[in-house]
Amino acid sequence: MKSNHLLVAAASLATLSACNNTGDSKNTANYKDVNNPFFKESPLQYHAPEFDKIKSEHFKPAFDTGMVQQNAEIEKIINNKEAASFENTVVALETSGEILKRAQIVFYNFTSANKDSAITQLEEEYAPKFSAHSDNIFLNDQLFARVKAVYDNREALKDPEDKKLTELYFEKFEMAGANLSAEDKAKLKKLNEEEAALNARFSTQLLAATKGGGVLFDDVAELEGLSAEEIQAAQSDAEKAGQKGKYLIALQNTTQQPALQTLKNRASREKLYKASWTRTEKGDANDTRKTIEQMAKLRLQKAKLLGQPNYAAWKLQDQMAKNPAAAKDMLKQIATPAVAMAKNEAAELQKLIDAEGGNFKLEPWDWNYYAEKLRKQKYDLDEAQIKPYFEITTVLEKGVFFAAEKLYGVTFKKRTDIPVYHPDVVAYEVFDKDGSSIAIYYLDFYQRDSKSGGAWMSNYVEQSTLLNQKPVIVNVYNYQKPAQGRPSLISFDDVETMFHEFGHSIHGLVAKQKYTSISGTNVPRDFVEFPSQINEHWALEPSVLKNYAIHYETKKVIPQELLDKMDKAGGFNQGYAVTELAAAAALDMAWHSVSDESQIGDALSFEKKALSEVGLLVNEVPPRYHSPYFNHIWGGGYSAGYYAYIWSEILDQDAYQWFKDNGGMTRENGDRFREYILSIGNTKDLNQAFKDFTGHAADIKPLLRSKGFIQ
């Protein structure tokens, strides 16, 4: 169960949901700047960004000019003397703001993957401006009246996509506050600007805190248990940070850190864990606690203004769950057995500690270390035995790509002639089963200071048949970069992450919609993780695994003995894994379900109380994300939506059961999944789409069974 994510850019992008390059049209006739790559359509294949020409100073004029351009286009829609129609209102709105969208989509990818001081300054300056710009569109009475007129006559629209786009925009206007009074709209605009500024501040604080939170070790003996490659990389990272002769372990965005699984020195483990847990609560400029408390209050105020009891109730209106009660009920069904199993697992680990003569109680920084020991005992399986079989490029090309070809007929060709935004980034051209070229796909594998933590998929160009656009997609990761000349070896958990994020990418790569707003991954949050999670299963498909699990030195395929051990160990530690994820989801829901500001105390007390109330305050199993660095919900677009990972896994496990019952990983089944799920975007009711694929409504039992919670 991965806690990876799609990149959500900004309030304006998330609201407009139309980050597209519209072509060299009359819209840009009066907006020319030959030196600014955003003022014209990129001449590169599929309008991929000209990264070799884009500079930080290009964003500001593109933003300013782009907003002026879009405002003029909105005025033109409003002042049109003809009766409102789908073409002159909804399509005109959908395709407005070419320069702005082109600049924003690159900018917000950079804020997550390639951030510098200039980008940071621009993000904080423009977040409230973009929020105000979006509000000026979605709170415009005249524009809403025209959209409503089309919506009221939507049954006359013959094309289902036209009807769906109309319904989508009408719902966006209503959720944005289009029905509010002028006085309340003014209040809402102010709240939105304040929230956007806080969102940008949080992202900046978190990136700096994570960068500054890395742990320095003076003596290599403190790192006993790490591999020679990992120690060499830590030494190299310390040297880059001006700490020659020391060892630096950088923080990843999750609570637990990869090195905690192998560090033998308990003091080193505690030091690393506590650095992770407290990274954003040091009372300095990067302390996020006041920022998130303020953001939670603003979101509640906004929800109340919009006629909802809390932010979660407002946010879930257009999701599959529809309301917080449904999401909370689902969490309860999974959390109760998960906690019970986690407590049994903790007891087993404590027995192991005691048997070894350890005179201490199991703590969070001990869990992964002793769980790995117990796994070795139970299944004779050592992570160090597995890792040499997972070299990063081999996993990608002979694993991820191989599975995509087997299921969907999609193939990949490396491109070295396309500019990239960082030397670590690689590019591929994507071809469909008939040999036609369909997309450009970037990969950005390695951790660096300019990059947010985690892993995600995002678009640089979104698919649209109306605009003759093919997708340009990126997957971003935070794997540790190996020392010069060493192979890039990753854990099997990292392998699953790669398959997971590619699941998002294939969702975008095979999209075939007319409009960007309903294309590819532009679907509800509690559906968007479904394609990514089901794609994880193919990492363990025997025919796929044996194709990519090749020892980097001997070039031998992983032996069946190891595969059998991996299979037997597959259900190990599931109580912990599900509990830490459910705790994070419950925290998100708690922050966004408050109905009175008095319920929002200081962040740490709020978190403790929230977890206690739902039975998820388990000392040895901290939430996957601690509230002060929970980027998904404060800066990543998953506010009141983190439950989506578990909701989507219900869909995933049920659909995977369908695959198993119908012949497994075949082209026929892949084509069916592509037809009913991957390529429909948001053009259909997604509950119905799932029923069309499996023949029944989603059932939680396959998920509970997969975790060992029921027989």
C-alpha positions in Angstrom: 0.0 0.0 0.0 1.9 3.1 -1.2 1.5 6.6 0.0 2.7 8.1 -3.2 0.8 10.8 -5.0 -0.1 12.7 -8.1 1.3 16.2 -8.2 -1.4 18.8 -7.6 -0.1 22.2 -8.7 -1.9 25.1 -7.2 -5.4 26.2 -6.2 -5.9 27.8 -9.6 -4.7 24.7 -11.5 -6.7 22.3 -9.3 -9.8 24.4 -9.7 -9.6 25.1 -13.4 -8.4 21.5 -14.0 -7.3 22.5 -17.4 -3.5 22.8 -17.6 -3.1 22.6 -21.3 -1.2 23.9 -24.3 -3.8 25.2 -26.7 -1.8 25.7 -29.8 -0.7 28.7 -31.8 -4.1 30.3 -32.0 -5.6 33.7 -32.3 -5.8 33.9 -28.5 -2.0 34.7 -28.3 -2.0 37.1 -31.2 -1.5 40.1 -28.9 0.9 38.5 -26.5 4.3 38.2 -28.0 7.7 37.9 -26.4 10.2 36.1 -28.6 12.6 35.5 -25.7 10.0 33.9 -23.4 9.4 30.2 -24.2 5.9 30.4 -22.5 4.6 33.0 -24.9 4.5 30.5 -27.7 3.7 26.8 -28.2 6.8 24.7 -27.8 8.1 23.5 -31.1 9.3 20.2 -29.5 7.5 16.9 -30.1 4.1 17.0 -28.4 4.9 20.5 -27.1 7.3 19.2 -24.5 8.7 22.1 -22.5 11.9 23.7 -23.8 13.8 23.1 -20.6 17.0 24.2 -22.1 15.5 27.7 -22.7 13.2 28.1 -19.6 14.7 30.3 -16.9 13.3 31.5 -13.6 12.8 35.0 -15.0 10.4 33.8 -17.6 7.7 32.8 -15.2 6.7 36.3 -13.8 6.0 37.9 -17.2 4.2 34.8 -18.3 2.0 34.8 -15.2 1.2 38.5 -15.4 0.5 38.4 -19.2 -1.3 35.1 -18.9 -3.7 36.4 -16.3 -4.4 39.5 -18.4 -5.0 37.3 -21.5 -7.4 35.0 -19.7 -9.3 37.8 -18.1 -9.8 39.3 -21.6 -11.1 35.9 -22.8 -13.5 35.6 -19.9 -14.8 39.1 -20.7 -15.3 38.0 -24.3 -17.4 35.0 -23.1 -19.5 37.2 -20.8 -20.1 39.9 -23.4 -21.0 37.5 -26.2 -24.4 38.7 -27.5 -25.4 35.2 -28.6 -27.2 32.9 -26.3 -25.0 30.8 -24.1 -24.1 27.5 -25.9 -21.7 24.7 -25.1 -19.2 26.0 -27.6 -19.2 29.7 -26.9 -19.3 29.2 -23.1 -18.1 25.9 -21.7 -15.5 25.1 -24.5 -14.4 28.8 -24.5 -13.8 28.6 -20.8 -12.0 25.2 -21.0 -9.6 26.5 -23.6 -8.9 29.9 -22.1 -5.7 31.1 -20.5 -3.1 29.4 -22.8 0.0 31.3 -21.7 -0.9 31.1 -18.0 -1.6 27.4 -18.0 1.6 26.7 -20.0 3.7 28.6 -17.5 1.9 27.3 -14.4 2.2 23.6 -15.2 6.0 23.9 -15.6 6.3 26.1 -12.6 4.4 23.8 -10.2 6.3 20.8 -11.4 9.5 22.8 -10.6 8.2 23.7 -7.1 8.1 20.0 -6.3 11.0 18.6 -8.3 13.5 21.4 -9.1 13.0 24.3 -6.6 15.5 27.1 -6.1 15.3 30.4 -4.2 13.8 32.2 -7.2 11.0 29.6 -7.5 10.4 29.8 -3.8 10.0 33.5 -3.9 7.7 33.4 -6.9 5.5 30.7 -5.3 4.9 32.8 -2.2 4.3 35.9 -4.2 1.9 34.4 -6.7 -0.1 31.8 -4.6 -2.6 34.5 -3.4 -2.6 36.1 -6.9 -3.5 32.9 -8.6 -6.2 32.2 -5.9 -7.7 35.6 -6.6 -7.5 35.1 -10.3 -9.4 31.7 -10.0 -12.0 33.3 -7.8 -12.6 36.1 -10.3 -13.5 33.4 -12.8 -15.5 31.0 -10.6 -17.3 33.7 -8.5 -18.3 35.7 -11.6 -22.1 36.0 -11.7 -22.4 36.6 -15.4 -20.1 33.8 -16.3 -21.9 31.4 -14.0 -25.3 32.4 -15.5 -24.1 31.4 -18.9 -22.6 28.1 -17.6 -25.9 27.4 -15.8 -27.9 28.1 -19.0 -25.9 25.4 -20.8 -26.2 23.1 -17.8 -30.0 23.5 -17.7 -30.1 22.3 -21.3 -27.4 19.7 -21.1 -29.7 16.8 -22.1 -29.7 18.3 -25.6 -26.0 17.7 -25.9 -25.4 14.6 -28.0 -21.8 13.9 -27.1 -21.5 12.3 -23.6 -18.2 14.1 -23.1 -19.8 17.5 -23.8 -22.4 16.7 -21.2 -19.9 15.5 -18.6 -17.7 18.6 -19.1 -20.8 20.9 -18.6 -21.7 19.1 -15.5 -18.2 19.3 -14.2 -17.9 23.0 -14.7 -21.4 23.6 -13.1 -20.3 21.6 -10.1 -17.0 23.5 -9.9 -18.8 26.8 -9.9 -21.3 25.7 -7.2 -18.5 24.2 -5.0 -16.4 27.4 -5.5 -19.3 29.5 -4.1 -21.0 30.9 -7.2 -24.3 31.0 -5.4 -23.1 33.1 -2.5 -24.1 36.7 -2.0 -21.7 39.4 -3.1 -20.7 40.0 0.6 -19.9 36.3 1.2 -18.0 36.1 -2.1 -15.7 38.9 -0.9 -15.1 37.0 2.3 -14.5 33.7 0.4 -12.0 35.4 -1.9 -10.0 36.7 1.1 -10.0 33.2 2.8 -8.9 31.6 -0.5 -6.0 34.0 -0.8 -4.9 33.5 2.8 -5.1 29.7 2.4 -3.1 29.8 -0.8 -0.4 31.9 0.9 -0.3 29.4 3.8 -0.1 26.5 1.4 2.9 28.0 -0.3 4.5 28.8 3.1 4.0 25.3 4.3 5.7 23.8 1.2 8.7 26.1 1.6 9.0 25.4 5.3 8.8 21.6 4.8 11.3 21.5 2.1 13.8 23.5 4.1 13.1 21.6 7.3 13.6 18.2 5.6 16.8 19.4 4.0 18.1 20.8 7.3 16.9 17.7 9.2 19.3 15.3 7.7 21.4 13.5 10.4 25.1 13.8 10.6 27.2 10.9 12.1 30.9 11.4 13.0 31.9 7.8 13.2 31.3 5.2 10.6 30.8 2.7 13.4 27.5 4.4 14.2 26.3 3.2 10.8 27.0 -0.4 11.3 24.4 -2.4 9.3 24.3 -0.2 6.3 25.8 -1.5 3.0 29.1 -0.3 1.7 27.3 1.5 -1.0 24.9 3.3 1.5 27.9 4.3 3.7 29.7 5.6 0.6 26.7 7.6 -0.5 26.3 9.0 3.1 29.9 10.1 3.1 29.5 11.7 -0.3 26.3 13.6 0.8 28.1 14.9 3.9 31.0 16.1 1.8 28.6 18.0 -0.6 27.0 19.6 2.5 30.4 20.9 3.6 30.9 18.2 6.3 33.9 16.3 4.9 34.9 13.2 6.9 31.3 12.8 8.3 28.3 10.8 7.1 24.9 12.4 6.3 21.6 10.5 6.1 19.0 12.7 4.4 15.4 12.5 5.5 12.6 11.1 3.3 9.1 12.5 3.7 7.7 9.6 5.7 7.9 9.1 9.4 10.0 5.9 9.2 13.3 6.1 7.3 14.8 3.4 5.2 18.0 3.1 7.2 16.1 2.2 10.3 15.6 -1.3 8.9 19.3 -2.1 9.0 21.1 0.2 11.5 22.3 -2.0 14.3 23.2 0.8 16.7 20.0 1.6 18.7 21.2 5.1 19.6 21.7 5.8 15.9 18.2 4.5 15.1 16.7 6.7 17.8 18.7 9.8 16.6 17.5 9.3 13.0 13.8 8.6 14.0 13.6 11.6 16.3 15.1 13.8 13.6 12.4 12.7 11.2 9.6 13.1 13.7 10.6 16.5 15.0 11.9 18.0 11.7 9.2 20.7 11.6 8.7 21.5 15.3 11.9 23.1 16.3 10.5 26.6 17.0 12.4 28.1 14.1 11.4 29.6 10.8 10.6 26.2 9.4 8.3 25.1 12.2 5.0 24.4 10.5 2.7 23.9 13.5 1.2 27.4 13.5 0.9 27.3 9.7 -1.2 24.1 9.7 -3.3 25.2 12.6 -4.1 28.4 10.8 -4.8 26.5 7.6 -7.2 24.1 9.3 -9.1 27.1 10.7 -9.3 28.8 7.3 -10.6 25.7 5.7 -13.3 25.4 8.3 -14.3 29.0 7.8 -14.5 28.4 4.1 -16.6 25.3 4.5 -19.0 27.1 6.8 -19.3 30.0 4.4 -20.1 27.5 1.6 -23.0 26.0 3.7 -21.2 22.9 4.9 -20.6 21.8 8.5 -16.9 21.1 7.9 -14.3 21.1 5.2 -14.4 17.3 4.6 -18.2 17.6 3.9 -17.5 20.3 1.4 -14.5 18.5 -0.2 -16.1 15.1 -0.6 -19.1 16.2 -2.6 -17.6 15.2 -5.9 -15.7 12.1 -4.8 -16.8 8.5 -4.9 -17.3 8.5 -1.1 -19.6 11.5 -1.4 -19.4 12.3 2.4 -17.1 11.9 5.4 -19.3 9.3 7.1 -18.7 6.9 4.2 -14.9 7.4 4.4 -14.8 7.1 8.2 -16.9 3.9 8.1 -14.4 2.4 5.6 -11.5 3.4 7.8 -13.1 1.8 10.8 -13.6 -1.5 8.9 -9.9 -1.7 8.0 -8.4 0.0 11.1 -9.9 -2.3 13.8 -8.4 -5.6 12.6 -5.2 -3.8 11.5 -4.6 -2.5 15.1 -5.3 -5.9 16.6 -2.8 -7.5 14.2 -0.2 -4.8 14.8 -0.4 -5.4 18.6 0.2 -9.1 18.0 3.2 -8.2 15.8 4.5 -5.8 18.5 4.3 -8.6 21.1 6.3 -10.9 18.7 9.0 -8.2 18.3 9.2 -7.7 22.0 9.8 -11.4 22.5 12.6 -11.2 20.0 14.2 -8.2 21.8 13.9 -10.0 25.2 15.3 -13.3 23.8 18.4 -11.3 22.6 18.8 -9.9 26.1 17.7 -6.4 25.1 16.6 -4.7 28.3 14.3 -2.2 26.7 10.7 -1.8 25.5 10.0 -1.8 21.8 9.9 1.8 20.4 9.0 3.1 16.9 12.7 3.4 16.0 13.1 -0.3 16.8 10.2 -1.7 14.8 11.7 -1.9 11.3 15.0 -3.3 12.6 13.5 -6.1 14.6 10.7 -6.7 12.0 13.5 -7.3 9.5 15.2 -9.7 11.9 12.0 -11.6 12.5 11.3 -11.8 8.8 14.7 -13.4 8.4 14.0 -15.9 11.2 10.5 -16.8 9.9 11.2 -16.9 6.2 15.0 -17.0 5.9 14.7 -13.8 3.9 17.2 -11.0 4.0 16.7 -7.7 2.3 20.5 -7.7 1.5 20.0 -10.9 -0.5 17.3 -9.3 -2.6 18.6 -5.9 -3.3 21.4 -6.9 -5.8 18.6 -8.2 -8.1 17.0 -4.8 -8.4 19.1 -2.4 -10.4 17.0 0.7 -11.1 17.2 0.8 -14.9 16.7 -2.9 -15.3 13.7 -2.7 -13.0 12.3 0.1 -15.2 13.0 -1.3 -18.7 12.7 -5.0 -18.1 10.1 -4.8 -15.4 7.8 -1.8 -15.5 8.0 -1.4 -19.3 7.9 -5.2 -19.9 4.7 -5.5 -17.9 3.1 -2.5 -19.8 3.9 -4.2 -23.1 2.5 -7.5 -22.0 -0.7 -6.0 -20.7 -1.4 -3.1 -23.1 1.0 -3.5 -26.0 2.7 -0.2 -25.1 6.5 0.1 -25.8 9.2 2.6 -24.9 12.3 4.1 -26.7 14.9 6.1 -24.9 15.4 9.6 -26.2 18.6 11.6 -25.6 17.7 14.5 -28.0 14.9 16.0 -25.8 16.0 18.6 -23.2 15.4 17.8 -19.6 15.2 20.0 -16.5 18.0 18.2 -14.5 20.9 16.0 -15.6 19.4 13.1 -13.6 16.2 13.1 -15.7 15.9 10.6 -18.6 13.3 10.7 -21.4 11.4 8.0 -23.4 9.1 8.1 -26.3 6.0 5.9 -25.9 4.4 3.8 -28.6 1.0 2.1 -28.7 0.3 -1.5 -29.7 -0.2 -0.4 -33.4 3.3 1.2 -33.4 2.0 4.8 -33.3 3.8 7.3 -31.1 1.5 8.4 -28.3 3.6 10.3 -25.6 6.8 11.5 -24.1 7.7 10.2 -20.6 10.3 11.5 -18.2 11.8 9.8 -15.1 13.5 11.7 -12.3 14.9 9.1 -9.9 17.2 10.6 -7.3 16.9 12.6 -4.1 18.3 16.1 -4.0 17.8 19.2 -2.0 15.7 21.0 -4.6 13.1 18.2 -4.6 10.2 17.5 -2.3 10.1 14.1 -0.6 8.0 11.1 -1.9 7.2 9.9 -5.3 4.6 11.1 -7.8 3.3 11.4 -11.3 2.5 14.7 -13.1 1.8 16.0 -16.5 3.7 18.6 -18.5 1.1 18.4 -21.3 -2.3 16.8 -20.8 -4.0 14.7 -23.5 -6.8 16.3 -25.5 -8.1 15.4 -28.9 -9.8 18.8 -29.2 -6.4 20.5 -28.9 -4.5 17.8 -30.7 -2.4 17.2 -27.6 -0.6 14.0 -26.7 0.5 13.5 -23.1 3.9 14.5 -21.7 4.3 12.8 -18.3 6.9 12.6 -15.6 7.4 10.2 -12.7 9.5 11.7 -9.8 11.2 9.6 -7.1 13.5 10.1 -4.2 15.8 7.1 -4.3 19.3 7.6 -2.9 21.8 8.3 -5.7 24.7 5.9 -5.6 28.2 7.0 -5.3 30.0 7.6 -8.6 30.5 4.3 -10.5 28.3 2.2 -8.3 25.1 0.5 -9.4 21.8 2.0 -8.3 20.3 -0.8 -6.3 16.8 -0.4 -4.7 14.7 -2.4 -2.2 11.7 -4.4 -3.3 9.5 -1.7 -1.6 11.1 0.8 -4.0 10.4 -1.6 -6.9 6.7 -1.5 -5.9 6.8 2.3 -5.7 8.1 2.4 -9.3 5.3 0.1 -10.5 2.8 2.2 -8.5 3.8 5.5 -10.0 3.9 4.0 -13.4 0.3 2.9 -12.8 -0.6 6.6 -12.6 1.5 7.3 -15.8 -0.2 4.5 -17.8 -3.6 6.1 -16.7 -2.4 9.3 -18.4 -0.6 7.7 -21.3 -3.6 5.9 -22.7 -6.1 8.6 -22.2 -8.3 9.5 -25.2 -10.6 12.3 -24.1 -11.6 15.4 -26.0 -11.1 17.8 -23.0 -8.1 18.0 -20.6 -10.4 18.6 -17.6 -11.8 15.1 -17.9 -8.7 13.4 -19.4 -6.5 10.7 -17.9 -5.9 11.1 -14.1 -8.3 14.1 -13.8 -10.7 11.9 -11.7 -11.8 11.8 -8.1 -9.0 11.3 -5.5 -10.6 8.1 -4.2 -10.4 6.6 -7.7 -7.1 8.0 -9.0 -5.0 5.6 -6.8 -6.8 2.5 -8.2 -4.8 2.2 -11.5 -1.6 2.8 -9.6 -2.3 0.3 -6.9 -3.3 -2.5 -9.2 -0.2 -1.9 -11.2 1.9 -2.9 -8.1 0.7 -6.5 -8.5 2.6 -7.0 -11.7 5.9 -6.5 -9.9 5.4 -10.0 -8.4 3.9 -11.6 -11.5 6.4 -14.5 -12.1 6.9 -13.9 -15.8 7.6 -10.2 -15.1 9.7 -10.7 -12.0 12.0 -13.2 -13.7 12.5 -10.7 -16.5 13.8 -7.9 -14.4 15.1 -9.4 -11.2 18.6 -9.9 -12.5 21.7 -9.8 -10.3 23.7 -6.7 -11.2 27.1 -8.6 -11.0 26.4 -12.2 -12.0 23.6 -11.3 -14.4 21.7 -14.4 -13.1 17.9 -14.3 -12.7 16.7 -14.3 -9.1 16.5 -18.0 -8.0 13.1 -19.6 -7.4 14.1 -20.3 -3.8 14.2 -16.5 -3.1 11.0 -16.0 -5.0 9.3 -18.6 -2.8 10.6 -16.9 0.3 9.3 -13.5 -1.0 5.9 -15.0 -1.7 5.6 -16.6 1.8 6.8 -13.3 3.4 4.3 -11.3 1.5 1.8 -11.0 4.3 4.4 -10.2 6.9 4.0 -7.0 9.0 0.7 -6.1 7.5 -0.8 -5.0 10.8 1.9 -2.3 11.1 1.7 -1.3 7.4 -2.1 -0.8 7.4 -2.2 0.8 10.9 0.4 3.5 10.0 -1.5 4.3 6.8 -4.9 4.3 8.5 -3.6 6.5 11.3 -2.5 9.1 8.7 -5.9 8.9 6.9 -7.7 9.3 10.3 -5.5 12.3 11.1 -6.4 13.9 7.8 -10.1 13.3 8.3 -9.9 14.6 11.9 -8.2 17.9 10.9 -10.9 18.5 8.2 -13.9 17.2 10.1 -13.8 19.8 13.0 -17.0 21.8 13.1 -15.9 24.5 15.5 -12.6 26.4 15.7 -12.4 25.7 19.4 -11.7 22.1 18.6 -8.4 23.1 16.9 -5.8 23.3 19.6 -2.1 23.1 19.2 -1.1 20.6 16.5 0.6 18.0 18.6 -2.3 17.8 21.2 -4.8 17.7 18.4 -3.0 14.8 16.7 -2.8 12.8 19.9 -6.5 13.3 20.8 -7.6 12.5 17.2 -5.8 9.2 17.1 -6.9 8.2 20.6 -10.5 8.8 19.7 -10.4 6.3 16.8 -8.2 3.7 18.5 -5.2 4.4 16.4 -2.9 5.9 19.0 -0.5 3.0 19.1 2.9 4.1 20.5 5.0 1.6 18.5 3.1 2.4 15.3 3.2 6.1 14.5 1.2 7.5 11.6 2.9 7.3 8.3 2.9 11.1 8.3 3.1 13.3 11.5 0.7 16.3 11.2 3.5 18.9 11.0 5.0 17.3 7.9 1.9 15.8 6.3 2.6 17.2 2.9 -0.2 15.3 1.2 -2.9 17.2 3.1 -1.3 20.6 3.7 0.6 21.1 0.4 -0.2 18.2 -1.9 -3.9 18.4 -2.7 -5.1 15.4 -0.6 -6.8 17.5 2.1 -9.8 15.4 3.4 -8.7 12.9 0.8 -5.9 10.7 2.2 -8.4 8.0 2.9 -8.4 7.6 -0.9 -5.4 5.3 -0.7 -7.4 2.7 1.2 -10.6 3.3 -0.6 -8.8 2.8 -3.9 -7.1 -0.4 -2.6 -10.6 -1.8 -2.0 -11.1 -1.3 -5.8 -7.7 -2.6 -6.5 -7.9 -5.9 -4.6 -11.4 -6.6 -5.9 -10.3 -6.0 -9.5 -7.1 -8.0 -9.0 -9.3 -10.9 -7.8 -11.2 -10.5 -11.1 -7.9 -10.8 -13.0 -7.0 -13.9 -11.1 -10.4 -15.4 -11.7 -10.2 -14.7 -15.4 -6.8 -15.9 -16.5 -4.4 -13.4 -14.9 -2.0 -11.1 -16.7 -3.1 -11.5 -20.3 -3.4 -9.0 -23.2 -7.1 -9.7 -23.4 -7.6 -8.8 -19.7 -5.2 -5.8 -20.1 -7.2 -4.5 -23.0 -10.4 -4.9 -21.0 -8.9 -2.9 -18.1 -7.7 -0.3 -20.5 -11.1 0.0 -22.1 -13.2 0.1 -19.0 -10.9 1.8 -16.5 -7.7 3.4 -17.8 -8.8 5.2 -21.0 -12.2 6.6 -19.8 -10.8 9.5 -17.8 -13.7 11.2 -15.9 -16.2 10.8 -18.7 -18.4 8.2 -16.9 -19.8 7.5 -13.4 -16.8 5.7 -11.9 -18.7 3.4 -9.6 -20.5 2.2 -12.7 -17.2 1.9 -14.6 -16.0 -0.4 -11.9 -19.1 -2.5 -12.1 -18.8 -2.6 -15.9 -15.3 -4.0 -15.5 -15.8 -6.6 -12.7 -19.6 -7.2 -13.0 -20.3 -6.1 -9.4 -20.0 -3.3 -6.9 -16.7 -3.0 -5.0 -16.4 -5.4 -2.1 -14.0 -4.8 0.9 -13.5 -8.5 1.5 -10.7 -9.1 -1.0 -8.7 -6.3 0.7 -9.3 -7.7 4.2 -8.4 -11.2 2.9 -5.2 -9.9 1.2 -4.0 -8.4 4.5 -4.7 -11.6 6.5 -7.5 -9.9 8.5 -10.1 -12.5 7.4 -9.9 -16.0 5.9 
